[in-house]
Structure formats: C-alpha cells, structure tokens
C-alpha cells in the first residue's frame, strides 16, 4: 500500500497491540463517507479494507470546503 499511514495502540483488555494501516483516502459508496483500513492484532491481519466511517462533523467541514462555503 503506497504511502500508508500507521497508528499503533495497546488494547489493554485484549492484551494485544493493534496496528492500523490506511492510505487515508476518502471514499463514498453513495450513502457513507469512509476510509479503508487494514487492522492488525500483534502483527496478524484481522480486518482487510475495514470501512471506518468519517464522523458527521468532519463530513460537514469537508462539504463546506468542497462547496466553497468554508
């Protein structure tokens, strides 16, 4: 995955280190704005192309920027 961004955190209750890789590209499926992420627990892939929804607040800001009202 070119130019992937990584985020890593300890999930205390599961005793795993979760690593998330994403290209941070916004995608639209006709009803949901999201980014795709690959999620790893202790280095093992557990979700491929997991869709993480963009929050309503972020979507509103993006809409204002795209429409020229921001």
GIHU-V771586 format. One record per backbone hydrogen bond with DSSP energy under -1.0 kcal/mol. CO is the residue of the C=O (numbers start at 1). NH is the residue of the N-H. If there is no record, write none. Layout:
co = (CO,CO)
nh = (NH,NH)
This chain:
co = (5,7,9,11,11,16,17,18,19,20,21,22,27,32,33,34,35,37,38,39,39,40,41,44,47,50,52,55,56,57,58,59,60,61,62,63,64,64)
nh = (22,20,18,15,16,11,42,9,40,7,38,5,34,29,54,27,52,50,21,46,47,19,44,41,39,37,35,59,60,61,62,63,64,65,66,67,69,70)
